[in-house]
Amino acid sequence: MGKQIFLCVAACFLLFSFHSNGQTANEASYNSSVKSNTPGQPEFIRDLFMNTHNKTNETKNSIEVKKNDDNIPVAPATMASETNEALLKSDVVETNDVAATTIKRPDTTQNTNKEEFNEADKAAADETLLAAEEEIHTAITKYAQMISIEPTEITNFSLYQFIDGWYGIQYKWGGTDTTGIDCSAFSQKLYGQVFGVEILRTARQQHRHCEHIRYSEDANEGDLVFFRIHRFRISHVGIYLANGYFVHASSTHGVTISSLNDKYWRRRYAGCGRISKEVKSMTESDFTP
């Protein structure tokens, strides 16, 4: 019995020895690494993990140290961020400077437009003045021919300009505007606008309040000329011009120029009257012709 037990133990020892001696070199190396390292963790796997872990920690620590130390330059990412911020601020400052410069810079375009506008106004004024002068010259030439005198003998331009504005307006008894006007209203308006003197409304009133001049040869430009159309009273009035001619509102031709040498007017002539053109005369409301 004992012998049998001994044989069994010996057989088991031999079997175990055979199994150990039958391992390959790789298997032996593997088993050796397993015994010498952390249980369940091969050495080549552990090194790979630890190397990566260590490198990550080193990078992290390096960044943290650079952030906390003012003497060490910041990380490239931080430098790029601050650089972009500085550039952005500089752009804003530059933009503001440009805007300020633009505001302070004189508006040459506006000044140019203003100068052009002034030049245009001046040119327009010159053209208007030239047109007015030509109109006056034309009127003077026309009326100088009508009253048989030289244009250079006419000096009261406002008088002939007034006549030209009313010439041809039809006669209307009691009328006072361009739709129709009578003789005394015409002489009243002429004195007011040309000489700046207010005279009375009717021919009889104007005759009563003036200095009488008997002969027409003694009349001056602007003197009143009176007529007795019905032989017994003053009923018509005109304004003397020159060379025996006068302007008036005729019941037949309207505002026109006539001659005292004409037979009709020579027979009805009642004298001339002079009103001081320096002092305004009294006024009276009377619309009787």
C-alpha positions in Angstrom: 0.0 0.0 0.0 2.7 2.4 0.9 4.5 1.4 -2.2 1.6 2.3 -4.3 1.3 5.7 -2.7 5.0 6.3 -3.4 4.6 5.4 -7.0 1.7 7.8 -7.4 3.6 10.7 -5.9 6.6 10.0 -8.1 4.4 9.8 -11.2 2.9 13.2 -10.4 6.3 14.7 -9.9 7.6 13.4 -13.2 4.5 14.7 -15.0 4.8 18.1 -13.4 8.5 18.3 -14.4 7.7 17.3 -17.9 5.1 20.0 -18.2 7.5 22.7 -17.0 10.3 21.6 -19.2 7.9 21.6 -22.3 7.1 25.5 -22.2 8.4 27.6 -25.0 10.7 30.6 -24.6 7.9 33.1 -25.2 5.6 31.4 -22.7 8.3 31.5 -20.1 9.1 35.2 -20.8 5.4 36.0 -20.6 4.9 34.1 -17.3 8.0 35.8 -15.9 6.7 39.3 -16.8 3.4 38.4 -15.2 5.1 37.4 -12.0 7.3 40.5 -11.9 4.6 43.1 -12.7 1.2 44.2 -11.5 -1.1 41.3 -11.5 -3.2 41.2 -14.7 -1.2 44.0 -16.5 1.5 43.1 -19.0 4.6 45.2 -19.0 4.4 46.5 -22.6 0.8 47.6 -22.0 1.6 49.4 -18.8 4.5 51.3 -20.4 2.4 52.5 -23.2 -0.3 53.8 -20.8 2.2 55.4 -18.4 4.2 57.1 -21.1 1.0 58.8 -22.5 -0.1 59.7 -19.0 3.2 61.2 -18.1 3.5 63.3 -21.3 0.0 64.7 -20.7 0.8 65.7 -17.2 4.1 67.3 -18.3 2.3 69.4 -20.9 -0.4 70.4 -18.4 2.1 71.4 -15.8 4.1 73.4 -18.2 1.1 75.4 -19.3 0.1 76.0 -15.7 3.6 77.2 -14.7 3.8 79.6 -17.7 0.4 81.1 -16.8 1.3 81.7 -13.1 4.8 83.0 -13.8 4.8 86.6 -15.1 8.4 86.4 -16.2 7.8 83.4 -18.4 6.2 84.1 -21.9 2.6 82.9 -22.1 1.6 79.9 -24.2 1.3 80.4 -27.9 -2.5 80.2 -27.8 -2.7 83.0 -25.2 -0.3 85.2 -27.1 -2.3 84.8 -30.2 -5.5 85.8 -28.3 -3.9 88.9 -26.8 -2.3 89.8 -30.1 -5.7 89.7 -31.8 -7.3 91.8 -29.1 -4.5 94.4 -29.4 -4.9 94.5 -33.2 -8.6 94.9 -32.8 -8.1 97.8 -30.4 -5.6 99.4 -32.7 -8.1 99.1 -35.5 -10.8 100.8 -33.4 -8.4 103.6 -32.5 -7.3 104.0 -36.1 -11.0 104.1 -37.2 -11.8 106.7 -34.6 -8.9 108.8 -35.7 -10.0 108.6 -39.2 -13.5 109.6 -38.2 -12.2 112.5 -36.1 -10.1 113.6 -39.0 -13.1 113.4 -41.4 -15.1 115.5 -39.0 -12.5 118.2 -38.5 -11.6 118.3 -42.2 -13.3 121.3 -44.0 -16.1 120.3 -46.3 -14.6 121.5 -49.5 -17.4 120.1 -51.5 -19.9 122.2 -49.7 -17.8 125.3 -50.0 -17.4 124.6 -53.7 -21.1 124.2 -54.1 -21.6 127.4 -52.2 -19.2 129.2 -54.4 -20.8 127.8 -57.5 -24.2 128.8 -56.2 -23.0 132.4 -55.5 -21.5 132.5 -59.0 -24.8 131.3 -60.4 -26.7 134.0 -58.4 -24.3 136.6 -59.5 -24.6 135.6 -63.1 -28.4 135.5 -62.9 -28.4 139.0 -61.3 -26.1 140.3 -64.0 -28.4 138.8 -66.7 -31.5 140.3 -65.0 -29.8 143.7 -64.7 -28.7 143.6 -68.3 -32.2 142.6 -69.4 -33.6 145.5 -67.4 -31.2 147.9 -68.9 -32.0 146.7 -72.4 -35.7 147.1 -71.6 -35.2 150.6 -70.3 -33.1 151.5 -73.3 -35.7 150.2 -75.7 -38.4 152.1 -73.9 -36.5 155.3 -73.8 -35.7 155.0 -77.5 -39.3 154.3 -78.3 -40.8 157.2 -76.3 -38.0 159.6 -77.4 -39.2 159.0 -81.0 -42.8 159.4 -80.0 -42.2 162.9 -78.4 -39.6 163.9 -81.0 -36.6 164.3 -78.8 -33.2 162.6 -78.5 -32.9 159.6 -76.2 -30.1 161.4 -74.3 -32.6 164.2 -73.3 -34.6 161.7 -71.2 -33.2 161.5 -67.7 -36.2 160.4 -65.6 -36.1 156.7 -66.4 -38.7 155.8 -63.7 -41.3 158.1 -65.4 -41.0 156.4 -68.8 -40.8 153.0 -67.2 -44.2 153.7 -65.4 -45.7 155.0 -68.7 -44.5 151.8 -70.5 -46.2 149.7 -67.9 -49.5 151.4 -68.3 -49.4 152.2 -72.0 -52.5 150.9 -73.8 -54.6 150.2 -70.7 -58.2 151.0 -71.6 -60.1 153.9 -70.1 -62.8 153.3 -67.5 -64.6 156.1 -65.7 -63.9 155.7 -62.0 -61.4 152.9 -62.7 -58.1 152.7 -60.8 -56.3 149.6 -62.0 -55.1 147.8 -65.1 -58.6 146.5 -65.9 -59.5 150.1 -66.6 -58.5 153.6 -65.3 -59.6 157.2 -65.7 -57.5 160.3 -66.3 -57.3 161.6 -62.7 -56.6 158.1 -61.2 -53.7 157.7 -63.7 -52.1 161.1 -62.8 -52.6 160.3 -59.1 -50.8 156.9 -59.5 -48.1 158.4 -61.6 -47.3 161.1 -59.0 -47.4 158.5 -56.2 -45.1 156.0 -57.8 -42.7 158.2 -59.8 -42.5 161.3 -57.6 -43.5 159.9 -54.3 -46.2 162.6 -53.8 -49.9 162.0 -53.0 -52.3 164.2 -54.9 -56.0 164.5 -54.9 -58.3 162.1 -56.8 -60.2 164.2 -59.3 -59.1 166.5 -62.1 -60.9 169.5 -60.5 -59.3 168.9 -57.1 -55.9 168.5 -58.7 -56.4 171.8 -60.5 -57.4 173.6 -57.3 -54.4 172.5 -55.4 -51.6 173.3 -57.7 -49.6 176.3 -59.0 -51.2 177.5 -62.2 -49.1 177.9 -65.3 -50.9 179.6 -68.2 -48.7 178.8 -71.2 -47.6 175.3 -72.1 -44.2 176.6 -73.2 -43.5 177.2 -69.5 -44.4 173.7 -68.4 -41.7 171.3 -67.2 -41.6 167.5 -67.2 -44.1 166.2 -64.7 -46.4 169.2 -64.6 -50.1 168.6 -64.8 -52.0 169.6 -67.9 -55.7 170.4 -67.6 -58.5 170.5 -70.2 -62.1 171.6 -70.3 -63.8 169.0 -72.4 -67.2 170.5 -71.8 -65.9 174.1 -72.0 -67.2 175.2 -68.5 -65.2 173.2 -66.0 -61.9 171.2 -65.6 -62.8 167.6 -66.7 -59.6 166.1 -68.0 -55.9 165.9 -66.8 -52.6 164.6 -68.1 -48.9 164.8 -67.3 -46.6 167.0 -69.4 -43.5 165.3 -70.9 -41.6 167.4 -73.3 -41.8 169.2 -76.6 -45.6 169.8 -76.3 -46.4 166.1 -75.6 -48.3 164.8 -72.6 -49.4 161.3 -71.4 -52.9 160.7 -70.2 -55.8 158.2 -70.0 -57.9 159.0 -73.1 -61.5 157.9 -73.2 -60.9 156.9 -76.8 -57.5 155.3 -76.8 -56.8 154.5 -73.2 -53.4 155.4 -71.8 -51.6 157.1 -74.6 -49.4 160.1 -75.5 -50.9 163.1 -77.3 -49.6 166.5 -78.5 -50.9 169.8 -77.3 -50.5 170.9 -81.0 -53.3 168.6 -81.9 -56.3 170.7 -82.9 -58.7 168.8 -80.5 -56.5 169.3 -77.5 -55.4 172.8 -78.4 -59.0 174.0 -78.4 -59.7 172.4 -75.0 -56.4 173.3 -73.2 -57.1 175.0 -69.8 -53.5 175.5 -68.6 -50.9 173.6 -66.6 -50.3 173.1 -62.9 -47.2 172.5 -60.9 -47.2 170.6 -57.6 -44.1 170.6 -55.4 -42.5 167.3 -55.5 -40.8 167.8 -52.2 -43.9 168.1 -50.0 -46.9 165.9 -50.2 -50.2 167.6 -50.6 -53.4 167.1 -48.7 -55.8 164.3 -49.6 -59.5 164.3 -50.2 -62.0 161.6 -51.1 -63.9 162.7 -54.2 -64.6 160.4 -57.2 -66.4 162.9 -59.4 -64.6 163.2 -62.7 
